[in-house]
């Protein structure tokens, strides 16, 4: 009869046992192997240190009383090189004081001899769980650090460069911060990045959308409430301010906060103190507030809907994110950034964009700003099948925006107006082909593309030419 082979059970972790007593080493290693652990042994602290690099244990089980290098010195040597390594010490009952000293030096726990193998199993399993959780937390922190790296805030335009230069100083500060800008410019991403690079990075980062909740619910979410303060509330509830103690609270769409809550928020910003809804106890917390708004708060002040003193309390530092149409030189840089990002996530490698795709990206005004551009590139990555993203891979909505034209009269018109009229009229006649338009006008394709970018980044109060540009511009 054929013998059935079974896969070995998965290893629970690696344990290094260090003890000068050969019998104790053998008994411990045998018990741990039976428990599913990979085990290495060493007869003293010096040999134990030699095993660390190659074996790479998750946990060290060491005796305290050993010749040459005792357990305390061994513990110190371990933590001088790997502060995250869990160490359990074993000692005779009479030397418990030494074990307490080991705990103060960073040992995870201690066990007294003779060892109870059941207790040993429980303690080792518990510490292995803690090691796993620490590593998962470290990996998550590393992913967050990568996701919210300053390098992910892309922009070479003067407006974005001025923002990027401020970030290290702003992140290190405790001061309140107000981030302004149109929807989709990246206010929440910027707030999160600032928190992740601040001294508060290991503390909570909580968000609250002020326009999404009615006043009583918003008050409860922000300040918390006592039992019975709200209909159908079952008990006391901590608000975001209390939950974020030591960290950062991001208040999005701050313009929408009702007047009564503006007064309470102002008091908190001044005193770092507040009371729960329906409560009398004054609570003190250390929270940095970062607020954001796509409304002009000075206009809200003029209308009487936003307190001027609250504005100044929030506006200690202001970062204004420019819209994408005001920084056209960043469009292609951002597009390449998102292409690499989403291509990597989908397991695709791209060389870049076709000429026609580049023209469509550069010629569009991006009313949804960076968020719309990111979504457009994510869409294109899904559809693209070649080494380059083509114009057909982009969403149909992405294309040159209508460009205005005033009547061109000769004499009486400026040369730039005549040139603009000639370029746009010729593009209309060639159905958007920059190559054919360049041949007809005796201009280079690059010059026409550059002029198109200028036309679409013109200030809103500049006179525009009539809409003569077709829905797409091509290089064919």
Secondary structure, DSSP 8 states (H G I E B T S, - for coil): -------------EEEEE-S-HHHHHHHHHHHHHTT-EEEEESSHHHHHHHHHHH--SEEEEES--SSS-HHHHHHHHHHH-TT-EEEEEEEGGGHHHHHHHHHTT-SEEEEES--HHHHHHHHHHHHHHHHHHHHHHHHHHHHHHHT-GGGS---SHHHHHHHHHHHHHHH--S-EEEE--TTS-HHHHHHHHHHTSTTTTS-EEEEETTSS-HHHHHHHHHEE-TTSSTT--S-EE-HHHHTTTSEEEEESGGGS-HHHHHHHHHHHHHSEEE-BT---EEE---EEEEEESS-HHHHHHHTSS-HHHHHHHTTEEEE---GGG-GGGHHHHHHHHHHHHHHHTT----EE-HHHHHHHHH---TTHHHHHHHHHHHHHHH--SSEE-GGGS-TT-S----------TTTS-HHHHHHHHHHHHHHHTTTBHHHHHHHHT--HHHHHHHHHHHHTS-TTS----S---S--B--
